[in-house]
Amino acid sequence: MNSIKDLTLGQRAEGRTLLTAQWVLGHRDGSHRLIPNGQVVIEGGTLLYVGPHFEGEVARRIDLGAAMISPGLIDLDALSDLDTTILSIDHQPGWAKGRVWPRSYIERGPYEMYTQEELAFQKRFAFAQLLLNGITTAAPIASLFYREWGETVAEFATASDAAGDLGLRVYLSPAYRAGGMMVTAPGQLEAIFDEARGMKGLDEAIGFIREHEGRHGGLVKGLLAPDRVETCTEKLLVRTADAARDLDCPIRLHAAQGTMEVDTVRRLHNKTAPEWLASFGFLSDRLIAPHATQATDNDLRLYAENGVSIVHCPLVSARGGSTLNSFRSVKARGVNIAMGTDTTPPDMLMNLLVGLITCRVVEGDASAVSCADLFDAATLGGAKALGRSDLGRLEAGARADIAVFDLMDHHMAPAIDPITTLVVGGSGRVTKAVFVDGRLSMRDGEVAGFDMNEARATAQVQFDGLIAKYPERSFGHPPVSEIFPPSYPLEVQR
């Protein structure tokens, strides 16, 4: 019996590889099934067998011991920069803390606050963190607050290469927008638009997808990403929907997610965002819509009728004082629920726990949702949103995207059920190994070709540099010490 350390990190093993562990989460008849002491056989990038005992010949056998071999997790709102949402946790209101551009900054001319080299590093750093947390498929998301306007083809070319080098399955293209929000006076926000700029961004995204679709053995796929519903015009979104049909790719658009959006869209269109999108035929099964925390009953009805998938990001939503209302009721309406992390840490297991808790609190019912319901959303729900029946499950013929979770990690409590154990008591830190398309992309905290310790220090330097620029884009231009005061008074050195 071989050890997983006998496999080469960053490479596919030649010949058939059999993995066995205390638990395997297989898939049969449309749902996950727990297989005690199960076996998984990988051949190339495909799963050849998932079950109790494989009878055929294999090149090697690897026993993973007290672990669960799971489908890789799918994150459809995956952080791809250095997270600035953590700055808003204890620092409100957002309009006063650089979360919305003031008129003075817009009039002087917004600029890129990171270099292209820094942005390229951040994609690689973020992708490595996703792999460390058992995430094998990701749709990257980043803030546009520190950008000149939208994302660029150049940085996403480096993102495509990062996915190929590290071994992560991605759906991406540069985000674009036709507008933004501006602070005109304390607490007063106004939408501003430059539709031509949005159209140019869409054209660049289309060109990117045509160039990069299928790269790195199919790991890179296209996704059109208009930024947020309140920053888009009808013309831009109609063209986006047409392009998605031509390219046969999904669309991700943040909608029904916050009071600023709800108030702005109501003021501009006299409708909720989903109602406005439905009025010109934008809702479809291609649409992936984070976060739905402000969705009305009618919004959810429209989503269900048109096959829209939502992306539930419970950790970042709960930090801001909101949640999906609720996981059970949305699922009961027939809306497909996928999962996202959308913040630091990109820990999907932590998000599943917060999702479990918030649903039960909202419903006032401990039986409102189960650990399996949340795990389904992080695997099968994400695969359905992408139109991929070969992801999010372990069965013969599916892609060999696998996360191995250590059930004997010293953080874990003893239990008889691995799913409950992982969701309630686990975290991304118990991820022991990750395979993507049959390739060993992460093992024991090490990502192929990437030094996380060195990268963490680089990330801190870049983040400190960004924070130093916050006064330029904050209303009234106060110093950093006033925008982000410390949690407790600083002891003055004498």
C-alpha positions in Angstrom: 0.0 0.0 0.0 1.4 3.4 -1.0 1.2 6.7 0.9 -0.2 9.8 -0.6 3.3 11.2 -0.2 4.4 8.8 -2.9 2.4 10.9 -5.5 4.1 13.9 -7.1 2.5 17.2 -6.0 1.2 19.1 -9.0 1.0 16.1 -11.3 -1.3 13.3 -12.4 -0.2 9.8 -11.5 0.4 7.5 -14.4 -1.9 4.6 -14.6 -4.9 3.8 -12.3 -4.7 5.1 -8.8 -7.0 3.6 -6.1 -7.7 5.7 -3.0 -9.4 4.2 0.1 -10.4 5.8 3.4 -12.7 5.2 6.3 -15.4 7.0 4.4 -16.1 7.8 0.8 -19.0 10.1 -0.2 -20.2 8.5 -3.4 -23.1 9.3 -5.6 -26.0 7.1 -6.8 -29.5 7.7 -8.1 -29.2 11.5 -7.9 -27.9 11.8 -4.3 -24.8 11.4 -2.2 -24.2 8.1 -0.4 -21.8 7.3 2.4 -19.6 4.3 1.7 -17.8 2.9 4.8 -14.2 1.9 3.9 -14.9 2.8 0.3 -12.7 3.0 -2.7 -12.2 5.5 -5.5 -10.2 4.8 -8.6 -8.8 7.6 -10.7 -7.7 7.1 -14.3 -6.3 10.2 -15.9 -8.7 13.1 -15.1 -11.7 10.8 -14.7 -13.2 8.7 -12.0 -13.3 5.1 -13.1 -14.9 3.5 -10.0 -16.5 4.6 -6.7 -17.8 1.9 -4.4 -17.0 -0.7 -1.8 -14.4 -2.8 -3.6 -12.7 -2.5 -7.0 -11.9 -5.8 -8.8 -9.7 -4.5 -11.6 -5.9 -3.9 -11.8 -4.4 -0.7 -10.5 -0.9 0.9 -10.6 -1.0 1.9 -7.0 -3.2 1.8 -3.9 -3.2 4.6 -1.4 -4.9 4.3 2.1 -5.9 7.7 3.5 -6.9 6.2 6.8 -9.4 8.0 9.1 -10.5 10.5 6.5 -13.4 11.2 4.1 -12.9 11.2 0.4 -15.4 13.8 -0.9 -16.3 15.6 -4.1 -14.3 18.8 -4.3 -16.2 21.8 -3.1 -17.6 24.4 -5.6 -17.3 28.1 -4.7 -19.3 30.4 -7.1 -18.3 33.6 -5.3 -14.7 32.9 -4.6 -12.4 35.7 -3.4 -9.6 36.5 -5.9 -8.0 39.5 -4.3 -7.1 40.7 -0.8 -10.4 40.9 1.1 -11.5 44.4 2.0 -14.9 43.4 3.4 -13.2 42.5 6.7 -12.5 46.3 7.0 -16.2 46.9 7.2 -17.0 44.5 10.0 -16.4 47.1 12.8 -16.3 50.2 10.7 -19.6 51.7 9.5 -21.3 53.3 7.7 -19.8 52.1 4.4 -20.2 55.4 2.6 -17.9 57.1 5.1 -15.3 54.3 5.1 -14.2 54.1 1.4 -16.9 51.6 0.4 -18.4 54.1 -2.0 -16.5 56.8 -4.0 -17.0 60.4 -3.0 -17.6 63.0 -5.7 -14.2 64.6 -5.0 -12.4 61.3 -5.9 -14.4 60.8 -9.0 -13.8 64.4 -10.2 -10.0 64.0 -9.7 -10.1 60.7 -11.6 -10.2 57.2 -10.1 -7.0 55.2 -10.6 -5.7 51.7 -10.2 -4.6 51.3 -6.6 -2.7 48.1 -7.3 -0.1 47.4 -10.1 -0.8 44.7 -12.6 2.0 42.6 -11.0 0.3 42.9 -7.6 -3.1 41.9 -9.1 -1.5 38.9 -10.7 0.1 37.8 -7.4 -3.3 38.2 -5.7 -5.0 35.8 -8.1 -2.4 33.2 -7.4 -2.5 33.7 -3.7 -6.3 33.5 -3.6 -6.4 30.4 -5.7 -3.9 28.7 -3.5 -6.1 29.5 -0.5 -9.1 28.0 -2.2 -7.2 24.7 -2.7 -6.1 24.7 0.9 -9.8 24.7 1.9 -10.9 21.8 -0.3 -12.4 24.0 -3.1 -11.7 22.5 -6.5 -14.0 24.7 -8.7 -14.2 28.5 -8.3 -15.8 31.5 -9.9 -13.6 34.4 -8.8 -14.9 37.6 -7.4 -13.1 40.8 -6.4 -13.9 44.4 -5.3 -14.0 47.2 -7.9 -13.7 49.9 -5.3 -10.0 50.1 -5.7 -10.0 49.9 -9.5 -10.0 52.7 -12.1 -13.3 51.2 -13.3 -13.5 47.4 -14.2 -11.1 44.5 -14.3 -8.7 44.0 -17.2 -7.9 41.3 -19.7 -4.3 41.4 -18.7 -4.9 40.4 -15.1 -7.3 37.7 -16.1 -4.8 36.2 -18.5 -2.5 35.8 -15.5 -5.5 34.4 -13.5 -6.0 31.8 -16.3 -2.3 30.9 -16.0 -2.5 30.7 -12.2 -5.4 28.2 -12.4 -3.4 26.1 -14.8 -0.2 26.2 -12.8 -1.8 25.5 -9.4 -4.4 23.1 -10.6 -7.8 24.8 -9.9 -10.9 24.6 -12.1 -12.2 28.2 -12.7 -15.0 30.0 -14.4 -14.0 33.5 -15.1 -13.6 36.7 -17.3 -13.0 40.3 -16.3 -15.8 42.0 -14.5 -17.4 45.0 -16.1 -20.0 47.7 -15.3 -21.8 50.6 -16.8 -22.1 52.6 -13.6 -21.2 53.1 -10.0 -22.3 54.8 -6.8 -21.1 58.2 -5.6 -21.4 59.9 -2.2 -22.7 63.5 -2.8 -23.3 64.4 0.9 -23.2 62.5 4.2 -25.4 59.5 3.7 -26.6 60.6 0.3 -25.7 58.2 -2.6 -26.3 58.8 -6.3 -25.9 56.4 -9.2 -23.6 57.6 -12.1 -23.4 55.8 -15.5 -21.0 55.5 -18.4 -22.7 52.9 -20.6 -20.1 53.1 -23.4 -17.5 52.1 -20.9 -19.6 49.1 -19.8 -20.0 48.0 -23.4 -16.3 48.1 -23.9 -15.8 46.0 -20.8 -18.3 43.5 -22.1 -16.5 43.3 -25.5 -13.2 42.7 -23.7 -14.8 39.9 -21.6 -16.2 38.2 -24.7 -12.8 38.4 -26.3 -11.1 36.9 -23.2 -13.5 34.0 -23.1 -13.0 33.2 -26.8 -9.3 33.2 -26.3 -9.1 31.3 -23.0 -12.1 28.9 -23.0 -10.8 25.3 -22.5 -7.2 26.2 -21.7 -5.1 24.1 -19.4 -6.8 20.8 -20.3 -10.3 22.3 -19.8 -9.7 23.8 -16.3 -10.5 27.3 -17.6 -14.1 28.1 -18.6 -15.8 31.3 -19.4 -18.3 33.2 -17.2 -19.6 36.7 -17.9 -19.5 38.8 -14.8 -21.4 42.2 -14.9 -20.5 43.5 -11.5 -23.7 44.4 -9.6 -27.2 44.9 -10.8 -27.4 48.6 -9.7 -24.2 49.3 -11.8 -25.7 47.9 -15.0 -28.1 49.3 -17.7 -30.7 47.3 -19.5 -28.8 47.6 -22.8 -25.6 46.2 -21.2 -27.5 43.3 -19.7 -29.4 42.5 -22.9 -26.1 42.3 -24.8 -24.7 40.2 -21.9 -27.5 37.7 -22.2 -27.0 37.5 -26.0 -23.3 37.0 -25.6 -23.8 34.2 -23.0 -26.0 32.3 -25.4 -23.5 32.7 -28.2 -20.6 31.6 -26.0 -22.7 29.0 -24.2 -21.5 30.2 -20.8 -23.1 31.2 -17.5 -23.6 34.8 -16.2 -23.0 35.9 -12.6 -24.8 39.0 -11.4 -25.1 40.1 -7.8 -28.7 41.0 -7.1 -31.1 41.3 -4.1 -28.2 41.6 -1.8 -28.3 44.9 0.1 -30.2 48.0 1.0 -28.1 50.3 -1.2 -28.9 48.1 -4.2 -32.6 47.8 -3.3 -33.0 51.5 -2.8 -31.1 52.4 -5.9 -32.9 50.0 -8.2 -36.2 51.0 -6.8 -35.4 54.7 -7.5 -34.1 54.0 -11.0 -36.7 51.4 -12.2 -39.5 51.4 -9.6 -39.0 47.7 -9.2 -36.9 45.2 -7.3 -33.8 44.0 -9.1 -35.3 40.6 -10.0 -38.5 42.2 -11.2 -36.5 44.7 -13.3 -34.4 41.9 -14.8 -37.5 39.8 -15.5 -39.1 42.8 -17.4 -36.6 42.5 -20.2 -36.1 38.7 -20.2 -32.8 38.5 -18.4 -33.7 35.8 -16.0 -32.7 32.3 -17.1 -31.0 29.1 -16.1 -27.7 30.7 -17.2 -28.0 33.3 -14.4 -26.1 32.7 -11.1 -27.2 35.4 -8.6 -25.5 36.0 -5.3 -26.8 36.6 -2.5 -30.6 36.9 -2.4 -30.6 38.1 1.2 -33.0 41.0 0.3 -35.2 38.9 -2.1 -38.9 39.3 -1.7 -41.4 36.4 -2.1 -42.1 37.6 -5.7 -38.3 37.8 -6.4 -37.9 34.2 -5.4 -40.9 33.2 -7.4 -39.3 34.8 -10.5 -36.0 33.0 -9.8 -37.8 29.6 -9.5 -39.9 30.1 -12.6 -36.8 31.0 -14.7 -34.3 28.5 -13.3 -32.0 31.1 -11.7 -29.4 29.7 -9.2 -28.6 31.7 -6.2 -25.2 31.7 -4.4 -25.5 31.6 -0.6 -22.6 33.2 1.2 -23.7 32.9 4.8 -20.5 34.0 6.5 -20.1 37.4 4.8 -23.8 38.1 4.9 -24.1 37.3 8.7 -21.1 39.5 9.4 -23.1 42.3 7.9 -26.3 41.5 9.8 -28.3 39.7 7.1 -29.0 36.2 5.9 -31.0 34.2 3.4 -34.6 34.1 4.5 -34.3 31.2 4.6 -32.3 28.3 3.1 -35.3 26.0 3.7 -37.9 28.3 2.3 -35.8 29.1 -0.8 -35.1 25.5 -1.5 -38.8 24.6 -1.0 -39.7 27.1 -3.7 -37.6 25.1 -6.2 -34.7 27.6 -6.4 -31.3 25.9 -6.8 -28.9 27.0 -4.1 -25.1 27.0 -4.7 -22.5 28.2 -2.2 -19.9 30.9 -2.1 -17.3 32.1 0.4 -16.8 35.7 -0.8 -14.5 36.7 2.0 -11.5 35.8 4.1 -11.1 33.1 5.2 -12.3 31.2 2.0 -13.5 28.4 4.3 -16.4 26.6 2.8 -16.9 24.3 5.8 -17.2 27.4 8.1 -19.8 28.8 5.7 -21.8 25.6 5.8 -21.9 25.9 9.6 -23.0 29.5 9.6 -25.6 28.6 7.0 -26.9 25.9 9.2 -27.1 28.2 12.2 -28.7 31.1 10.5 -31.4 29.0 8.8 -32.3 27.4 12.1 -32.4 30.8 13.9 -34.5 32.4 11.2 -36.9 29.5 11.1 -36.9 29.0 14.9 -36.6 25.2 14.2 -33.7 22.9 14.7 -35.0 20.6 12.0 -35.3 23.4 9.4 -32.1 22.4 7.6 -29.6 19.5 7.9 -25.8 19.4 7.4 -26.4 17.3 4.3 -28.6 20.0 2.8 -25.7 22.5 3.1 -23.2 20.0 1.8 -25.4 19.3 -1.2 -25.4 23.0 -2.0 -21.6 23.2 -1.9 -21.3 20.3 -4.3 -24.4 19.3 -6.3 -25.9 22.8 -6.2 -22.8 24.4 -7.6 -22.5 21.8 -10.3 -26.2 22.4 -11.3 -25.7 26.1 -11.5 -22.8 25.6 -13.9 -24.7 23.0 -15.9 -22.1 20.3 -15.1 -23.3 16.8 -14.2 -19.7 15.7 -14.1 -18.7 17.9 -11.1 -19.8 17.9 -7.4 -20.1 14.2 -7.2 -18.0 11.0 -7.0 -19.3 8.5 -9.5 -17.8 6.7 -12.5 -17.4 9.0 -15.5 -17.3 12.2 -13.4 -14.2 14.4 -13.3 -11.7 13.4 -10.7 -12.2 16.5 -8.5 -11.7 15.3 -5.0 -11.2 16.8 -1.5 -9.8 14.6 1.3 -10.9 15.7 4.8 -8.9 14.4 7.8 -11.3 13.1 10.5 -8.5 12.6 13.0 -7.3 16.2 12.9 -6.7 17.4 16.5 -9.3 20.1 16.0 -12.0 17.5 15.4 -14.3 15.9 17.9 -15.2 12.1 17.7 -18.4 11.3 15.9 -20.0 8.6 13.9 -21.2 10.6 10.9 -18.5 12.4 8.8 -20.8 15.0 7.3 -22.1 16.2 10.6 -18.6 16.1 12.0 -17.2 18.2 9.2 -20.0 20.8 9.0 -20.5 21.3 12.8 -16.9 20.8 14.1 -14.6 21.1 11.1 -13.0 23.9 9.1 -11.0 24.1 5.9 -7.9 23.4 8.0 -8.8 19.7 8.1 -8.4 19.4 4.3 -5.7 16.8 3.8 -5.4 16.7 0.0 -7.1 18.0 -3.1 -7.2 16.5 -6.6 -8.4 18.5 -9.6 -9.0 16.6 -12.8 -6.9 13.8 -11.4 -4.0 16.0 -10.5 -2.7 16.3 -6.9 -3.0 20.1 -6.4 -2.6 20.3 -2.6 -1.3 18.0 0.0 -0.8 18.6 3.8 -1.0 22.4 3.4 1.4 22.5 0.5 0.2 23.8 -2.9 2.2 22.8 -6.0 4.8 25.4 -7.0 3.6 28.1 -4.4 5.2 29.1 -1.1 2.3 30.2 1.1 4.5 31.5 3.9 6.4 33.9 1.6 3.1 34.8 -0.2 1.4 35.7 3.1 4.1 38.3 3.9 3.8 39.8 0.4 0.0 40.0 0.7 0.4 41.9 4.0 2.7 44.5 2.4 0.2 45.0 -0.5 -2.7 45.3 1.8 -1.0 47.9 4.0 -0.3 49.9 0.8 -4.0 49.8 -0.1 -5.1 50.9 3.3 -2.8 53.9 3.1 -4.7 55.1 0.0 -8.2 54.9 1.6 -8.3 58.6 2.6 -8.2 59.5 -1.1 -11.4 57.6 -1.8 -13.2 58.2 1.5 -15.8 61.0 1.9 -14.1 64.0 3.6 -10.7 62.4 3.2 -10.1 61.7 6.9 -6.8 60.0 7.9 -6.6 56.2 8.1 -6.6 56.4 11.9 -10.2 57.8 11.8 -11.4 55.6 9.0 -10.2 52.4 10.7 -9.6 53.1 14.4 -8.2 50.2 16.4 -10.6 47.9 18.4 -9.0 49.2 21.7 -7.0 52.3 22.4 -3.4 52.1 21.4 -0.9 52.2 24.3 1.4 55.1 23.6 5.1 54.3 23.8 7.0 56.7 26.1 
